[in-house]
């Protein structure tokens, strides 16, 4: 009895569905084009703000939108063809050999598009040619489905080459001076972009207090032009203007600005040194390039503060031996110069009465 209510094929049912599918594709195409125009403007704005990762994700959507519209154009042509040859199709019991690929392509694409008429057309052809033909088309068993339709409607994300070219074209069309933050080799260009790491997210940006953080270098912040590598998480950071210490925007480890730690006479360094002479284990920061600091900092409960100068070869940046969370203080003497103030690996303490002679501490000796 259920067969009574099953859809049956007839040309009078199929031809209107084919015409409506063509009109639906046209409406869908116009809407998608308007949406993509807005998306490209938002991508250009993101690139002007150096929010490359978010722009990259939205560019992938634009690329996939292009693929989708191209597939719909091809399917619309197939609908035109089937509409014109409906007399031949309805007169034969079996599918005409020259129409097999077109019908199978429509059946395969029907659930992968947002065109309801395609689903209705697929059901009508299932009623005419039987479930076996319908399943072979859905599974592309004989490889007769249009290869371009398979590629355009694939769930595989676009490769990095296309995304990068789209971003460059969008930036140029909108007058944005943008260059990618990383260079990709040929292998990487043929693969989808990796998941975002959050490098564009500016620490402290919501509260307007971003100056206390060393931002990841791709973030849109004003820096001194110097770069350091965080010894805790390995992030390459831009050094903020006019600060002696700043926090890593990735792991919040406290770092020392190289310009304030090169043996200079900055106010912060002098204050640190004066305070360290008067407090046991208070600890100032010794010069990274030979400058002298105050008496050493005590215990290893806080994250150490050691600058790492930026090198052109990012793979050859040395990791400071003391920049390990909880790994001990920076050494240094107590007020009377009797014992080492810390157990850090970065050298011994300086006692007050003999500042030029480091005492034995950890692995470093006289």
Helices and strands as residue ranges (DSSP letters): G 2-5, H 11-48, H 52-84, H 86-91, G 97-99, H 100-110, H 116-139, H 147-152, H 160-173, H 186-189, G 210-212, E 213-214, E 223-229, E 236-240, E 245-248, E 254-256, G 258-260, H 267-278, G 314-316
